[in-house]
């Protein structure tokens, strides 16, 4: 299958204090935003910083879209991307990633009807 590919990465970052974690979040956001416009086939990049402070949340999420799978594969070895990865390597505790065809229906849902909620009327 060809077409746009969505690449989502979430990180948990080092930091013993809220200030250290905030600085790490800002550094990751700034570094990835610097890739905007530098990599062929990278059609969208968004970096979100978590504000929830729940203990199970990731600190930063990268949502990016590539024109196709070949563009995503080229990004993985692009010198600017490798530079950012190296620059941020010591900040990361954990990394989670999902790559998928944007707009594709999962096989289990293909052809199924969306679930509709039944409105409950008072007195039923």
HELIX and SHEET records of a PDB file:
HELIX    1   1 UNK A   18  UNK A   33  1                                  16    
HELIX    2   2 UNK A   69  UNK A   76  1                                   8    
HELIX    3   3 UNK A   79  UNK A   88  1                                  10    
HELIX    4   4 UNK A   89  UNK A   91  5                                   3    
SHEET    1   A 4 UNK A  42  UNK A  49  0                                        
SHEET    2   A 4 UNK A  60  UNK A  66 -1                                        
SHEET    3   A 4 UNK A   5  UNK A  13 -1                                        
SHEET    4   A 4 UNK A  92  UNK A 101 -1                                        
END                                                                             
